[in-house]
Amino acid sequence: MIPLAAFACILTAACLHASWNVVIRSMKGNTAVLVLAHCYGSLLLIPFALSTPGFWEMFNHPDFWFLMTISAGCQAFYNLLIAAAYVVGDVGLIYPLARGTAIILATIISQLIGLDGRLSIFEVSAITLIIFGIAGLCFESLNATSREEKGEIHRRVGENELGPRMLQNKVLMSMFMAVCVGTCTGSYSIADSMSVKLFPMVPWYCVSSVLSSIILIPCILTFYYGKTVDALTNHKLTTVLITPPVIGAYMIILYVFTFPGINVALVVSVREFSVVIGALLGVFFLKEPVSMVKFGSIFLMMVGMMIVKIL
């Protein structure tokens, strides 16, 4: 069972995460905006990190660079991979699948290495329900994407065998990229959950963000130069406005990891409530289609979260 304070913090982080994700989704996946917000946030945290006791000492810890490499490297690859995934496929498919992959990976790794203790049968059941709920959202999005893509491909190539093959390849590539994104999320979640028990939270996140930004900036200037220029010229206010939710969601989860006895698999599972919020915001603000599959999936995730909290 997750303590009430931690549960409330995770839900707050999920709301913040979903808010900036909907903004990025409305901009057709302009990930340069997200990367720049990530960089702005790291710069804002530098004064606080430098003034935190233990900042310089953590660099001498024998486990620091191993965990930092995983955290910063996976954060950087997460942003680059999700940029590539948004180019290849539909955000509505990629986002839930990536978050579901993160839950599965975090659960397996944490149990294999004995991190934070063993999960009870009720907790495993709750995580399973949440995963099934996310799978339902993926299925619903996959069907919607397939219908739209079939129409577009039919207009471009007509009635021949090339059309179905193009659709299949695009869907498979989208799913592969989403799994890679989820792998990065699960990996840096495990590293972060271990790190905040060893190092001060704000300095840890600041160094991780700065290092990942050093990787990201040359990459987006090289591969996404047009989107970067567009973000810097036409979306300056949006980038600034989503910076607090971007860094706030991450910092809150780091804080939750400091709770005694908190299990990283449960935290990652409840955090993916952002998928539910994102789906609802997509329906109300982006006018995305409503279906019984979508609401049934949301219901499964809600039941799973109630089990995590109550049992």
C-alpha positions, 0 to 999 in steps of 0.5 A: 500500500502506498501512503496517502501523502505519496499517493497524492503526490504521484497523482499531482505529478501525473496531472502535471505530466498529462498537462504538458503532454496534451500541449505537445500532442496539440502541437503535433509532437513538436518535441523541440519545445519539450527538449527546450523546456527540459533545458530551461528547467535544468538551468533554473535548478543550477543555483538551488543545486549549488547551494544544497549541502552535499552537492560536491561530495556526491561526485565522489560516491562510488555509485554516482557515475554509474547511476548518473549515466543511466539516468542522464543517458536514458533521459536524453534517449527518451527525448530523442526516441519520442521525437522520432516516434512522433514523426513515425506514428500517432501520439495516441498509440505511442504514449500509452504503449510507452508508459505501459512498457515502463511499468512492466520493465520497472516491475520486472527489474525491481523484483529481480534485484530485490529493490524495495521488497517483494510485491504482494499478490494484491499489488501484482494484481493492481499493476496487471489491471493498470497494464491491461487498461493501458493495453486497451487504450493502445488497442483503441488508438491503434484501430483509430490510427489504422482507419485514418492511415488506410484512407490516406494510403488509399488516396496516395497509392490506390488499390494495390498490395503496397498500401497494406504493407505501408500501413503495417510497417508504419504501425510496427515501427511506431510500436517498436519506437514506443517500446524503446521509449518505455524502456528508457523511462523504466530504466531511469526510474529505477536509477532515480529511485536508487539515487535519491536514497544516496544523494540530495534530490535537487542536485541529482536532478539538476546534474542529470538534466544538465548532462542530458541537455548537453546530449540533446541540444546538438542532436535537435539542432542537427536532426530537428533544426526546423522544429527547433527554430519554430519553437524558438520563434513561434512557441517561446511562451508555450515553452516557458509555460510548460517548463514548470510542469515538466520539471515539477512532475519529475521532481515530485516523483523523485520526492516520492522515491524518498519515502521509506519503503516505497516500491518503485514498481507501484510508483511507476504504475500509479504515475501512469494515471497520466495516461488516463488524464491525457485521454480525458483531456484529449476527448474534451479539449482536442475533440478526440473520439470517445469509445467504450473501449477507452472508458473501459480501459480507464475503469480498469486503471482506476480499479488498479489504482484503488487496489494499490491505495487501499490494500 
